Amino acid sequence: MSAQAQIGSSNEPRPHAYDPVTQPELFEGVLSRRIVAFLIDATIVLVPVVILSFFMLIFAVVTLGFGAVVFGLLGPITMIWAVLYVGLTLGSPHSATYGMRMMGLQMRTWYGAPMYFLLGAVHALFFWVLSSALTPLILIVALFNSRRRTLHDYLTGSVMINDEARAASLRRHP
């Protein structure tokens, strides 16, 4: 047995794990709930940033304006916090951020494996870079493919699906 076969990897092309024709319940309503999940996640990321900004403002006032330099750290702190949040939650056993969990969604690799920290962090970075440059395009792409994948999903090899509980309820109530 080869070393690749022993560790479970091969050079064989992997098929897509999720088929929208045979498993429509995995993709039903995903795009609209994904937008709501994003708003929930944005709130989770921004609330601590707003609180931190308030304390930075107080520090700037107490130091008679000299402490205003700390506001220069707000951008990097926000980016680090957001990447950690998305990477850690997508890399969790749920393969979903808290917003996605609330909306009954999860993210998987295109071949069905759970997400992991690095892929989740890269997915978030691609989202921010692409949305700042191509805002409507990242969502428009999802309207023209049966798996409802956005542009950054294609670049990271991921797919958003309904979680098992939601998919099961859609199977029972078509």
Biotite code that builds the C-alpha atoms (Angstrom):
import biotite.structure as struc

atoms = struc.array([
    struc.Atom([0.000, 0.000, 0.000], chain_id="A", res_id=1, res_name="MET", atom_name="CA", element="C"),
    struc.Atom([1.387, 3.421, -0.955], chain_id="A", res_id=2, res_name="SER", atom_name="CA", element="C"),
    struc.Atom([2.017, 6.200, 1.541], chain_id="A", res_id=3, res_name="ALA", atom_name="CA", element="C"),
    struc.Atom([-0.703, 8.337, -0.074], chain_id="A", res_id=4, res_name="GLN", atom_name="CA", element="C"),
    struc.Atom([-3.298, 5.581, 0.282], chain_id="A", res_id=5, res_name="ALA", atom_name="CA", element="C"),
    struc.Atom([-2.347, 5.118, 3.941], chain_id="A", res_id=6, res_name="GLN", atom_name="CA", element="C"),
    struc.Atom([-3.000, 8.746, 4.824], chain_id="A", res_id=7, res_name="ILE", atom_name="CA", element="C"),
    struc.Atom([-6.202, 8.905, 2.795], chain_id="A", res_id=8, res_name="GLY", atom_name="CA", element="C"),
    struc.Atom([-5.125, 11.205, -0.002], chain_id="A", res_id=9, res_name="SER", atom_name="CA", element="C"),
    struc.Atom([-4.809, 10.572, -3.676], chain_id="A", res_id=10, res_name="SER", atom_name="CA", element="C"),
    struc.Atom([-4.338, 12.412, -6.919], chain_id="A", res_id=11, res_name="ASN", atom_name="CA", element="C"),
    struc.Atom([-7.732, 11.217, -8.153], chain_id="A", res_id=12, res_name="GLU", atom_name="CA", element="C"),
    struc.Atom([-10.200, 14.034, -8.896], chain_id="A", res_id=13, res_name="PRO", atom_name="CA", element="C"),
    struc.Atom([-12.932, 14.220, -6.276], chain_id="A", res_id=14, res_name="ARG", atom_name="CA", element="C"),
    struc.Atom([-16.570, 14.544, -7.320], chain_id="A", res_id=15, res_name="PRO", atom_name="CA", element="C"),
    struc.Atom([-18.785, 17.292, -5.912], chain_id="A", res_id=16, res_name="HIS", atom_name="CA", element="C"),
    struc.Atom([-20.277, 16.024, -2.675], chain_id="A", res_id=17, res_name="ALA", atom_name="CA", element="C"),
    struc.Atom([-23.520, 17.973, -2.960], chain_id="A", res_id=18, res_name="TYR", atom_name="CA", element="C"),
    struc.Atom([-25.779, 17.701, -5.991], chain_id="A", res_id=19, res_name="ASP", atom_name="CA", element="C"),
    struc.Atom([-28.569, 20.289, -6.247], chain_id="A", res_id=20, res_name="PRO", atom_name="CA", element="C"),
    struc.Atom([-30.590, 17.995, -8.535], chain_id="A", res_id=21, res_name="VAL", atom_name="CA", element="C"),
    struc.Atom([-30.651, 14.950, -6.239], chain_id="A", res_id=22, res_name="THR", atom_name="CA", element="C"),
    struc.Atom([-30.366, 16.929, -2.955], chain_id="A", res_id=23, res_name="GLN", atom_name="CA", element="C"),
    struc.Atom([-32.344, 20.170, -3.483], chain_id="A", res_id=24, res_name="PRO", atom_name="CA", element="C"),
    struc.Atom([-33.065, 20.425, 0.249], chain_id="A", res_id=25, res_name="GLU", atom_name="CA", element="C"),
    struc.Atom([-29.407, 21.282, 0.860], chain_id="A", res_id=26, res_name="LEU", atom_name="CA", element="C"),
    struc.Atom([-29.661, 24.457, -1.247], chain_id="A", res_id=27, res_name="PHE", atom_name="CA", element="C"),
    struc.Atom([-33.242, 25.632, -0.724], chain_id="A", res_id=28, res_name="GLU", atom_name="CA", element="C"),
    struc.Atom([-33.317, 29.202, 0.615], chain_id="A", res_id=29, res_name="GLY", atom_name="CA", element="C"),
    struc.Atom([-29.571, 29.273, 1.260], chain_id="A", res_id=30, res_name="VAL", atom_name="CA", element="C"),
    struc.Atom([-28.817, 32.574, -0.433], chain_id="A", res_id=31, res_name="LEU", atom_name="CA", element="C"),
    struc.Atom([-31.373, 34.697, 1.431], chain_id="A", res_id=32, res_name="SER", atom_name="CA", element="C"),
    struc.Atom([-30.569, 33.119, 4.796], chain_id="A", res_id=33, res_name="ARG", atom_name="CA", element="C"),
    struc.Atom([-26.877, 33.570, 4.054], chain_id="A", res_id=34, res_name="ARG", atom_name="CA", element="C"),
    struc.Atom([-27.400, 37.336, 3.802], chain_id="A", res_id=35, res_name="ILE", atom_name="CA", element="C"),
    struc.Atom([-29.188, 37.393, 7.174], chain_id="A", res_id=36, res_name="VAL", atom_name="CA", element="C"),
    struc.Atom([-26.396, 35.270, 8.677], chain_id="A", res_id=37, res_name="ALA", atom_name="CA", element="C"),
    struc.Atom([-23.854, 37.797, 7.386], chain_id="A", res_id=38, res_name="PHE", atom_name="CA", element="C"),
    struc.Atom([-25.740, 40.635, 9.118], chain_id="A", res_id=39, res_name="LEU", atom_name="CA", element="C"),
    struc.Atom([-25.772, 38.677, 12.392], chain_id="A", res_id=40, res_name="ILE", atom_name="CA", element="C"),
    struc.Atom([-22.047, 37.953, 12.090], chain_id="A", res_id=41, res_name="ASP", atom_name="CA", element="C"),
    struc.Atom([-21.284, 41.573, 11.200], chain_id="A", res_id=42, res_name="ALA", atom_name="CA", element="C"),
    struc.Atom([-23.087, 42.633, 14.377], chain_id="A", res_id=43, res_name="THR", atom_name="CA", element="C"),
    struc.Atom([-21.123, 40.102, 16.448], chain_id="A", res_id=44, res_name="ILE", atom_name="CA", element="C"),
    struc.Atom([-17.862, 41.447, 15.005], chain_id="A", res_id=45, res_name="VAL", atom_name="CA", element="C"),
    struc.Atom([-18.768, 45.138, 15.222], chain_id="A", res_id=46, res_name="LEU", atom_name="CA", element="C"),
    struc.Atom([-20.197, 45.342, 18.766], chain_id="A", res_id=47, res_name="VAL", atom_name="CA", element="C"),
    struc.Atom([-16.815, 44.706, 20.469], chain_id="A", res_id=48, res_name="PRO", atom_name="CA", element="C"),
    struc.Atom([-15.162, 47.100, 18.003], chain_id="A", res_id=49, res_name="VAL", atom_name="CA", element="C"),
    struc.Atom([-17.647, 49.860, 18.884], chain_id="A", res_id=50, res_name="VAL", atom_name="CA", element="C"),
    struc.Atom([-17.060, 49.243, 22.601], chain_id="A", res_id=51, res_name="ILE", atom_name="CA", element="C"),
    struc.Atom([-13.288, 49.358, 22.052], chain_id="A", res_id=52, res_name="LEU", atom_name="CA", element="C"),
    struc.Atom([-13.703, 52.609, 20.077], chain_id="A", res_id=53, res_name="SER", atom_name="CA", element="C"),
    struc.Atom([-15.590, 54.129, 22.989], chain_id="A", res_id=54, res_name="PHE", atom_name="CA", element="C"),
    struc.Atom([-12.752, 53.271, 25.384], chain_id="A", res_id=55, res_name="PHE", atom_name="CA", element="C"),
    struc.Atom([-10.222, 54.645, 22.886], chain_id="A", res_id=56, res_name="MET", atom_name="CA", element="C"),
    struc.Atom([-12.214, 57.878, 22.748], chain_id="A", res_id=57, res_name="LEU", atom_name="CA", element="C"),
    struc.Atom([-12.225, 58.139, 26.535], chain_id="A", res_id=58, res_name="ILE", atom_name="CA", element="C"),
    struc.Atom([-8.470, 57.523, 26.552], chain_id="A", res_id=59, res_name="PHE", atom_name="CA", element="C"),
    struc.Atom([-7.991, 60.267, 23.941], chain_id="A", res_id=60, res_name="ALA", atom_name="CA", element="C"),
    struc.Atom([-10.055, 62.742, 25.991], chain_id="A", res_id=61, res_name="VAL", atom_name="CA", element="C"),
    struc.Atom([-8.278, 61.897, 29.267], chain_id="A", res_id=62, res_name="VAL", atom_name="CA", element="C"),
    struc.Atom([-4.868, 62.390, 27.627], chain_id="A", res_id=63, res_name="THR", atom_name="CA", element="C"),
    struc.Atom([-6.027, 65.712, 26.104], chain_id="A", res_id=64, res_name="LEU", atom_name="CA", element="C"),
    struc.Atom([-5.860, 64.354, 22.564], chain_id="A", res_id=65, res_name="GLY", atom_name="CA", element="C"),
    struc.Atom([-2.454, 62.722, 22.777], chain_id="A", res_id=66, res_name="PHE", atom_name="CA", element="C"),
    struc.Atom([-4.065, 59.301, 23.114], chain_id="A", res_id=67, res_name="GLY", atom_name="CA", element="C"),
    struc.Atom([-5.861, 59.706, 19.772], chain_id="A", res_id=68, res_name="ALA", atom_name="CA", element="C"),
    struc.Atom([-2.966, 57.844, 18.177], chain_id="A", res_id=69, res_name="VAL", atom_name="CA", element="C"),
    struc.Atom([-4.490, 54.591, 19.462], chain_id="A", res_id=70, res_name="VAL", atom_name="CA", element="C"),
    struc.Atom([-7.251, 55.026, 16.871], chain_id="A", res_id=71, res_name="PHE", atom_name="CA", element="C"),
    struc.Atom([-4.616, 54.034, 14.316], chain_id="A", res_id=72, res_name="GLY", atom_name="CA", element="C"),
    struc.Atom([-4.750, 50.552, 15.832], chain_id="A", res_id=73, res_name="LEU", atom_name="CA", element="C"),
    struc.Atom([-8.501, 50.230, 15.365], chain_id="A", res_id=74, res_name="LEU", atom_name="CA", element="C"),
    struc.Atom([-8.308, 49.068, 11.724], chain_id="A", res_id=75, res_name="GLY", atom_name="CA", element="C"),
    struc.Atom([-5.738, 46.309, 12.308], chain_id="A", res_id=76, res_name="PRO", atom_name="CA", element="C"),
    struc.Atom([-7.471, 45.197, 15.510], chain_id="A", res_id=77, res_name="ILE", atom_name="CA", element="C"),
    struc.Atom([-10.806, 44.976, 13.668], chain_id="A", res_id=78, res_name="THR", atom_name="CA", element="C"),
    struc.Atom([-9.291, 42.931, 10.843], chain_id="A", res_id=79, res_name="MET", atom_name="CA", element="C"),
    struc.Atom([-7.533, 40.532, 13.214], chain_id="A", res_id=80, res_name="ILE", atom_name="CA", element="C"),
    struc.Atom([-10.673, 40.103, 15.337], chain_id="A", res_id=81, res_name="TRP", atom_name="CA", element="C"),
    struc.Atom([-12.872, 39.470, 12.254], chain_id="A", res_id=82, res_name="ALA", atom_name="CA", element="C"),
    struc.Atom([-10.464, 36.948, 10.707], chain_id="A", res_id=83, res_name="VAL", atom_name="CA", element="C"),
    struc.Atom([-10.125, 35.127, 14.039], chain_id="A", res_id=84, res_name="LEU", atom_name="CA", element="C"),
    struc.Atom([-13.902, 35.069, 14.513], chain_id="A", res_id=85, res_name="TYR", atom_name="CA", element="C"),
    struc.Atom([-14.607, 33.684, 11.036], chain_id="A", res_id=86, res_name="VAL", atom_name="CA", element="C"),
    struc.Atom([-11.638, 31.303, 11.017], chain_id="A", res_id=87, res_name="GLY", atom_name="CA", element="C"),
    struc.Atom([-12.354, 29.857, 14.462], chain_id="A", res_id=88, res_name="LEU", atom_name="CA", element="C"),
    struc.Atom([-16.104, 29.491, 13.965], chain_id="A", res_id=89, res_name="THR", atom_name="CA", element="C"),
    struc.Atom([-15.876, 28.058, 10.447], chain_id="A", res_id=90, res_name="LEU", atom_name="CA", element="C"),
    struc.Atom([-13.068, 25.802, 11.641], chain_id="A", res_id=91, res_name="GLY", atom_name="CA", element="C"),
    struc.Atom([-15.205, 24.505, 14.512], chain_id="A", res_id=92, res_name="SER", atom_name="CA", element="C"),
    struc.Atom([-17.014, 21.136, 14.338], chain_id="A", res_id=93, res_name="PRO", atom_name="CA", element="C"),
    struc.Atom([-20.157, 23.027, 13.193], chain_id="A", res_id=94, res_name="HIS", atom_name="CA", element="C"),
    struc.Atom([-18.355, 24.473, 10.120], chain_id="A", res_id=95, res_name="SER", atom_name="CA", element="C"),
    struc.Atom([-20.429, 27.608, 10.616], chain_id="A", res_id=96, res_name="ALA", atom_name="CA", element="C"),
    struc.Atom([-20.242, 31.047, 12.177], chain_id="A", res_id=97, res_name="THR", atom_name="CA", element="C"),
    struc.Atom([-22.792, 31.884, 14.870], chain_id="A", res_id=98, res_name="TYR", atom_name="CA", element="C"),
    struc.Atom([-24.918, 33.711, 12.296], chain_id="A", res_id=99, res_name="GLY", atom_name="CA", element="C"),
    struc.Atom([-24.858, 30.675, 10.020], chain_id="A", res_id=100, res_name="MET", atom_name="CA", element="C"),
    struc.Atom([-25.817, 28.406, 12.909], chain_id="A", res_id=101, res_name="ARG", atom_name="CA", element="C"),
    struc.Atom([-28.780, 30.653, 13.757], chain_id="A", res_id=102, res_name="MET", atom_name="CA", element="C"),
    struc.Atom([-29.924, 30.456, 10.136], chain_id="A", res_id=103, res_name="MET", atom_name="CA", element="C"),
    struc.Atom([-29.461, 26.680, 9.836], chain_id="A", res_id=104, res_name="GLY", atom_name="CA", element="C"),
    struc.Atom([-26.483, 26.873, 7.478], chain_id="A", res_id=105, res_name="LEU", atom_name="CA", element="C"),
    struc.Atom([-23.041, 25.363, 7.334], chain_id="A", res_id=106, res_name="GLN", atom_name="CA", element="C"),
    struc.Atom([-20.083, 25.664, 5.014], chain_id="A", res_id=107, res_name="MET", atom_name="CA", element="C"),
    struc.Atom([-18.254, 22.683, 3.575], chain_id="A", res_id=108, res_name="ARG", atom_name="CA", element="C"),
    struc.Atom([-15.523, 22.142, 1.054], chain_id="A", res_id=109, res_name="THR", atom_name="CA", element="C"),
    struc.Atom([-16.867, 21.377, -2.414], chain_id="A", res_id=110, res_name="TRP", atom_name="CA", element="C"),
    struc.Atom([-16.040, 17.700, -1.900], chain_id="A", res_id=111, res_name="TYR", atom_name="CA", element="C"),
    struc.Atom([-17.865, 17.502, 1.464], chain_id="A", res_id=112, res_name="GLY", atom_name="CA", element="C"),
    struc.Atom([-15.146, 17.876, 4.094], chain_id="A", res_id=113, res_name="ALA", atom_name="CA", element="C"),
    struc.Atom([-15.678, 20.207, 7.054], chain_id="A", res_id=114, res_name="PRO", atom_name="CA", element="C"),
    struc.Atom([-14.051, 23.621, 7.000], chain_id="A", res_id=115, res_name="MET", atom_name="CA", element="C"),
    struc.Atom([-10.869, 24.322, 8.935], chain_id="A", res_id=116, res_name="TYR", atom_name="CA", element="C"),
    struc.Atom([-9.385, 27.497, 10.434], chain_id="A", res_id=117, res_name="PHE", atom_name="CA", element="C"),
    struc.Atom([-7.081, 28.496, 7.583], chain_id="A", res_id=118, res_name="LEU", atom_name="CA", element="C"),
    struc.Atom([-9.711, 27.968, 4.883], chain_id="A", res_id=119, res_name="LEU", atom_name="CA", element="C"),
    struc.Atom([-12.256, 29.939, 6.918], chain_id="A", res_id=120, res_name="GLY", atom_name="CA", element="C"),
    struc.Atom([-9.810, 32.808, 7.409], chain_id="A", res_id=121, res_name="ALA", atom_name="CA", element="C"),
    struc.Atom([-8.907, 32.881, 3.704], chain_id="A", res_id=122, res_name="VAL", atom_name="CA", element="C"),
    struc.Atom([-12.619, 32.772, 2.816], chain_id="A", res_id=123, res_name="HIS", atom_name="CA", element="C"),
    struc.Atom([-13.190, 35.865, 4.978], chain_id="A", res_id=124, res_name="ALA", atom_name="CA", element="C"),
    struc.Atom([-10.231, 37.705, 3.452], chain_id="A", res_id=125, res_name="LEU", atom_name="CA", element="C"),
    struc.Atom([-11.407, 36.896, -0.089], chain_id="A", res_id=126, res_name="PHE", atom_name="CA", element="C"),
    struc.Atom([-14.890, 38.127, 0.838], chain_id="A", res_id=127, res_name="PHE", atom_name="CA", element="C"),
    struc.Atom([-13.604, 41.491, 2.073], chain_id="A", res_id=128, res_name="TRP", atom_name="CA", element="C"),
    struc.Atom([-11.213, 42.034, -0.819], chain_id="A", res_id=129, res_name="VAL", atom_name="CA", element="C"),
    struc.Atom([-13.743, 41.016, -3.474], chain_id="A", res_id=130, res_name="LEU", atom_name="CA", element="C"),
    struc.Atom([-16.669, 42.864, -1.913], chain_id="A", res_id=131, res_name="SER", atom_name="CA", element="C"),
    struc.Atom([-14.657, 46.076, -1.764], chain_id="A", res_id=132, res_name="SER", atom_name="CA", element="C"),
    struc.Atom([-13.733, 45.762, -5.444], chain_id="A", res_id=133, res_name="ALA", atom_name="CA", element="C"),
    struc.Atom([-16.672, 43.865, -6.980], chain_id="A", res_id=134, res_name="LEU", atom_name="CA", element="C"),
    struc.Atom([-19.565, 44.309, -4.543], chain_id="A", res_id=135, res_name="THR", atom_name="CA", element="C"),
    struc.Atom([-22.499, 43.226, -6.705], chain_id="A", res_id=136, res_name="PRO", atom_name="CA", element="C"),
    struc.Atom([-20.553, 40.602, -8.632], chain_id="A", res_id=137, res_name="LEU", atom_name="CA", element="C"),
    struc.Atom([-19.919, 38.325, -5.634], chain_id="A", res_id=138, res_name="ILE", atom_name="CA", element="C"),
    struc.Atom([-23.675, 37.902, -5.098], chain_id="A", res_id=139, res_name="LEU", atom_name="CA", element="C"),
    struc.Atom([-24.696, 37.963, -8.756], chain_id="A", res_id=140, res_name="ILE", atom_name="CA", element="C"),
    struc.Atom([-22.493, 34.923, -9.391], chain_id="A", res_id=141, res_name="VAL", atom_name="CA", element="C"),
    struc.Atom([-24.642, 32.991, -6.890], chain_id="A", res_id=142, res_name="ALA", atom_name="CA", element="C"),
    struc.Atom([-27.783, 33.654, -8.903], chain_id="A", res_id=143, res_name="LEU", atom_name="CA", element="C"),
    struc.Atom([-26.377, 31.853, -11.932], chain_id="A", res_id=144, res_name="PHE", atom_name="CA", element="C"),
    struc.Atom([-25.245, 28.535, -10.464], chain_id="A", res_id=145, res_name="ASN", atom_name="CA", element="C"),
    struc.Atom([-27.328, 25.748, -8.988], chain_id="A", res_id=146, res_name="SER", atom_name="CA", element="C"),
    struc.Atom([-25.266, 25.445, -5.794], chain_id="A", res_id=147, res_name="ARG", atom_name="CA", element="C"),
    struc.Atom([-25.676, 29.173, -5.055], chain_id="A", res_id=148, res_name="ARG", atom_name="CA", element="C"),
    struc.Atom([-21.917, 29.592, -4.653], chain_id="A", res_id=149, res_name="ARG", atom_name="CA", element="C"),
    struc.Atom([-20.551, 33.119, -4.449], chain_id="A", res_id=150, res_name="THR", atom_name="CA", element="C"),
    struc.Atom([-17.347, 34.245, -6.115], chain_id="A", res_id=151, res_name="LEU", atom_name="CA", element="C"),
    struc.Atom([-15.266, 33.777, -2.965], chain_id="A", res_id=152, res_name="HIS", atom_name="CA", element="C"),
    struc.Atom([-16.782, 30.294, -2.506], chain_id="A", res_id=153, res_name="ASP", atom_name="CA", element="C"),
    struc.Atom([-15.376, 29.323, -5.903], chain_id="A", res_id=154, res_name="TYR", atom_name="CA", element="C"),
    struc.Atom([-11.958, 30.747, -5.053], chain_id="A", res_id=155, res_name="LEU", atom_name="CA", element="C"),
    struc.Atom([-11.760, 28.835, -1.761], chain_id="A", res_id=156, res_name="THR", atom_name="CA", element="C"),
    struc.Atom([-13.417, 25.636, -2.982], chain_id="A", res_id=157, res_name="GLY", atom_name="CA", element="C"),
    struc.Atom([-16.298, 25.853, -0.523], chain_id="A", res_id=158, res_name="SER", atom_name="CA", element="C"),
    struc.Atom([-20.076, 25.571, -0.663], chain_id="A", res_id=159, res_name="VAL", atom_name="CA", element="C"),
    struc.Atom([-22.818, 26.798, 1.689], chain_id="A", res_id=160, res_name="MET", atom_name="CA", element="C"),
    struc.Atom([-25.557, 24.271, 2.454], chain_id="A", res_id=161, res_name="ILE", atom_name="CA", element="C"),
    struc.Atom([-28.439, 23.850, 4.873], chain_id="A", res_id=162, res_name="ASN", atom_name="CA", element="C"),
    struc.Atom([-27.392, 22.032, 8.018], chain_id="A", res_id=163, res_name="ASP", atom_name="CA", element="C"),
    struc.Atom([-28.645, 18.494, 8.530], chain_id="A", res_id=164, res_name="GLU", atom_name="CA", element="C"),
    struc.Atom([-31.552, 19.487, 10.792], chain_id="A", res_id=165, res_name="ALA", atom_name="CA", element="C"),
    struc.Atom([-32.903, 22.035, 8.295], chain_id="A", res_id=166, res_name="ARG", atom_name="CA", element="C"),
    struc.Atom([-32.337, 19.698, 5.332], chain_id="A", res_id=167, res_name="ALA", atom_name="CA", element="C"),
    struc.Atom([-34.195, 16.907, 7.138], chain_id="A", res_id=168, res_name="ALA", atom_name="CA", element="C"),
    struc.Atom([-37.149, 19.196, 7.859], chain_id="A", res_id=169, res_name="SER", atom_name="CA", element="C"),
    struc.Atom([-37.251, 20.245, 4.192], chain_id="A", res_id=170, res_name="LEU", atom_name="CA", element="C"),
    struc.Atom([-37.246, 16.568, 3.132], chain_id="A", res_id=171, res_name="ARG", atom_name="CA", element="C"),
    struc.Atom([-40.276, 15.903, 5.357], chain_id="A", res_id=172, res_name="ARG", atom_name="CA", element="C"),
    struc.Atom([-42.170, 19.041, 4.254], chain_id="A", res_id=173, res_name="HIS", atom_name="CA", element="C"),
    struc.Atom([-41.488, 19.704, 0.566], chain_id="A", res_id=174, res_name="PRO", atom_name="CA", element="C"),
])
